[in-house]
Amino acid sequence: MSGLIEWFTDTLDTDGDMIIYDPNMKEGLAEFGIEIPLPHSRAATTFAKLKGHTILGPRIDQWHINKVNETVTRKDLLRVHSAEYVTRLYSDQLEEEIIRTFELIDKNGRYYRYNPDKATLPLTRLFDRLLVKVAATVQCCRQALENNFCFAFGGGMHHAKRDYGAGFCLVNDIVIALRKLQSENLIRTAWVIDLDAHKGDGTAVLTQEDSSITTLSIHMAKGWPLDGDAHDEQGRPNPSFVPSDIDIAVTAGEENIYVVRLEEGLEKLGSTGPPDLALVLAGSDPYAKDELPSAGELKLSLAQLKERDQLVYQFLKHQHIPRAYVTAGGYGEHAWEVDWQFIEWALPDNL
């Protein structure tokens, strides 16, 4: 491939690297009786392979952060979400918000992908777990600013809007993290590069009138969240149709030109001038083996996903932009394969 990839040299960074993996930060939902295929094995399997790696394993002390020590407060949420919504999250309405956000009751009032009889934890405890994920995203951004690169397992809750959660995303950790860093004067500008299979609609609508955050989303052209009407019965626009600054909609069957179109989008992004930080949603749900039905419009191979991830990494590295990665969407027992092949390739470049 020509263009962006040709810019890359084999010179290694010497600034260090961090992988945030807190063994106590669980990814799965089964403990809450939620039957969405989001297993903890995605992070646990990847980390186990890193520990067992011939070269990377013995150097674990150089790259592993084993605890999320950032804190996220109600004030942090209020920079992004409405006071009314945040109040509901900190009230007895929390369970209702979780049920709606994770779509656990269908239109007929029956449980959907949810069996409370199998739960070992109350549903409301999920909020605490999600706040830790937000904290991990903030911490990842801080580490990237310090060391040029960081990868955190978790995060990427890009569907949450100002007044409500959606698509398994109760709050938008992406915008929360960037607003927090801006409030501390650590960054002024940022890019969000969203590689999840689904459009980053929440991030787009939350930042649409703010030139300090530039968004790129490459996603399925059809399917959720773009399967609704553009306007409701009162004529109000559907926020999911608010465009990112650069939207790349990929139709089923166009997998062979996915990376080419992404490269074109990155070149447009590069023309806006380098930001202080890039936050990348390294979604693995475009993988052909992903188990979430709503991600089925994109079926990339592992080789195509590796080319995708190398392209983005090299593009940002060439421009000396600190790069923070979060995992975003990825469902089923094969999601770890996408994370693993990227980290195994990128981590030695930073040690």
N, C-alpha and C positions, 0 to 999 in steps of 0.2 A: 504494500500500500504506500502511496506517495503522500505528500502533504504533511499533516501533523506528525505522523509516526516517524518520518524521515528526520524530523528535528531532534529526535532523541539520541543522546550519546550514551556510552557505556560508563561514563564517570559516575562513581558512587557518591551519594550524599554522605556526609560525616556528622550530621547533626543529631543522629539518634532517631529512634522510632519507638512508638508505644502501641501496644494492643491492650485495650481495656476489656478484661474478662473477669468479672466478679462471680465466683462459683455460687454465691448466695443470691444472685440476680437471676431468677428463674424466667424462662421464656414461655413455657407451656401454659395451657389454659385448662388442662384436664382437672386440676385441683378445684376449679370453680364449677365443674360440671359442664363446661363449654366444650363442644365437640368440633370446633374448627381445627383443621390439621396444622397446628402450630406447635411442633414438639420442641422440647428443650434440647434435643439432640443436635439441632443445627449449630448452636454455639458449643455445646459440650464435645461433640465429635470433632469439630474443627480444632478446638483447643487441645484435645488429646493427641491429635496428629501432629500439632506443632510441638508439643512436649516430647513426642517420640521421634521427631525429626533428627537425623544424624548431625546436621550442622546447627539448626536453630534450637533444638532442645537444650544442649549444654549452655546456650547463651540466654536462657530464659530470663535471667536477672536483668539483662540489658533491654528487654522489650516488653515485659509483662507488667501491667498494672493490675493488681489483684483485688482492688477495692474501689467502689464508686464512693468517693468522699466529698463530692460536690453536694450542695443542698439547694433545693428549689422551693421557693416560698409562694404563698398566695399572691404576693406582690408581683412575682415573676409571671405568674399566669395572667394577671390583670393587665400586663403590657400588651397582651395579644387577644385575650378573650374578654367578653363583656362581663361587667360586674354581676349582672343577673345570672349568667351561666355559671360563673365561678361560685356564686352563692349556692346554687343548686348542687354543685359538686361537693360542697362542704356542708351539706344538710341531709335530712332524711330522704331527699329526692335522688340521692346518688345512685341507688340501685336501679331506679327507673331510667336514669340516663345511661347506665351501663347496658341495660337490656335493649334500649333503643339503638345505641351506638354499635353494639355487636349483633344486632338483628336477631335476637333470641326468641322473639315471638312473631309468628306470621300474621298475615292480614285477617286470619280467622280466629286469632287469639290463642293459638296453640303454640306450645314450645317448639322452637326450631333450632336444631343443632345445640340443644341445651337440655340437660337432664340433671336438675338440682338434687335428685336422689343420689347421684354419684359424686357430688361435691364434698370435699373434705375441708374447704375453706369457704367462708361467707363471700358472696359476690362483691360486697363492698371493699373487701381487702384487695381487690384487683386495682383499685385506685392507687393504693400505696405502691404497688409494684410498678404501675405506669409512671408514677412520679420519679421512681428510681431510674427508669429509662430516660426520662427527661434530663435528670441530673447527669446521667452518663453522656448524653449528647453535649451538654454544656462542658463537661470535663474533657470530652474528646476535642472540642473546639479549642479549649485552652491549651491542650497538649500540642495540637497542630500549630498553633501560633508560636509555641516555644520550640518545637522540634521539626516543623515543616510537614509532618505526616502523623496521623493517628487513625486507628480503626477501632470502633466500639461496637460490640455485639448488642443489638437492640436499637430502638429508636426508628425514626423515619415515619412518624405518624402524620402523614401529609394530607389526610382528608378532613381533619378537624377544622371547623369554621369558627367564626367569632362567637356565635351564640349557641353552638351545639357540636357534638361529636358525630362522626360518620365513618363508615367503612373500617370498623375496628379501631378507630383513632379517637380516643376520648379528648385529648388535648394535642395541640400541634407543637411538638418538641422542637421542630426545625426553627420555626419563627421565634418561639420562646427563647431558645438558646442565642439566636442572633440578636434579639432585642436586649437580652441581658448583657451581652458583651458590648453592645452599642451604649447601653446606659452606663457602663463602667469605663467608657472611652478607650476600650481595647481595640475596637474596630470601628471603622466608619462605613465601609462598604463590604458587600458579600455577594457571592454567587451561590445559587442553589442549583445543582445538577442532579436531576431526578431521573434515575434509571429504572424505577419500579415499572411493572407492567401496566399499572393503572395511572391515569393522569393525576398529577399533583395539584388537584383542584383547590384544596384548602390553602395550601401555601400560595397559590396564585391569587386567590381572592383576598387573602390577608395582607398581601404586599403589592396589590395592583396599583396603588397610587403613591408608592414609595420608590423613588429611583435609587435609593441606597442599597436595595436588594434586587438583584437581577436573577430571574428564574428561567431555567431550561427544563423542559419535561419531554422525554421521548417515551411514548406509551401506545397502547392499543387504540386504533382509530374508532373501534366500536366496543360495545359492552360497557359494563359499569365502570365509572359513574356517568358515562355519556349515553346511557340507554333511556334516559327520561326525556321529558319535553323541555324545550328551550325556555318556555315560560309557563307559569302556573295559571290557574283559572282567573286570577286577578290581573294577569298580564305582567307579573313581576318576573324578572329574569332568573333563571336557574343558576345559582352561583357556581355549579360544577362546569358551566360553559365559559366562565371567565378565563381568557387565555393566559398562559404563562407569557413571559416576554418573548420566549422562543418555544413554540409548540411544535413537536414533531410527532404527528399521528401516523402510526404504522399499521397498515391493513394486513390481515391474515394472508399469508402467501408471499409477503414482501421480506421475509427473513433474510433473503440473500442480499438485500441492499440496506439492511438495518444499520450496519456499521458505517456505510458510506453516507447515509443520511445523518447519522450522529456526527460524523466528522464535519459535514457541512454546517450543522448547527453549532458546533464548537467554534468553528471559524467565525461565525456571526457573533457568538458570545465574546470571542477574543477581541473583536473590533470595538467593544464597549469600554475597553481599558481595564487593566488588572485591578482586582479588588484586594482588600486586606485579607480575605479568607474565602475559601471555597468549601462548601458543605455538600458532600456527595451522598446520595441515597443509592446504595449499591444493591438494589433489589435483585433477588434471585428468582422472583416469580415469572420472569419471561422464559425461564428454563422449560424445555419440552417435557421434563419429568415433574414439573410442579403439580401439586394435587388440588389446588383451588380451582373449581370450575370457572370462576369469573376471570381467571387469568388465561383462559384457553385460546384467546385470539392471537397470542404470541407464543411461538414454539421455537426458541433458539437452542442451538446445540451448545455443549460445553465449550467447544472451540470458538463459536461465535461470541459467547459470553466472555471468554478470555480475551478475545480481540477487542471487545467493547471496553473491558476494564483497563486493559493496557493502554488503549487509546486515550481514555480520560486521564489516567494517571500521568502519562507522558506529556500530554497537552498542558496540564497544570504545572508539572515539574519544570518544563521548558520555560515557563513564564515566571518561575520562582514564587508561585502562589501557595501559601500554606493550605494543606488539604486534609480535611476531616471527613471520615467515612463512617456512616451508620448503615446497618444492614437492611432496614426497610422490609418490604414484602418477601416472603419465601415460605412455602407451605409443603409439608410432607417430609418423608424420610430422606429425600435427595437434596434438599435445599443447601445443606452444608457443603456439597461438592463445589458450588459456585464460589462461596466464600473461601474455601480452602485453596483452590487453584490460584486465586488472586493473591491471598496473603503469602502463600509459599513463594510466589514470584516477586512480590513487592517488598517483603520484609528484608531480604538480604541486601536490597538496594539502599537500606537505611541504617544498617549496622556498621 
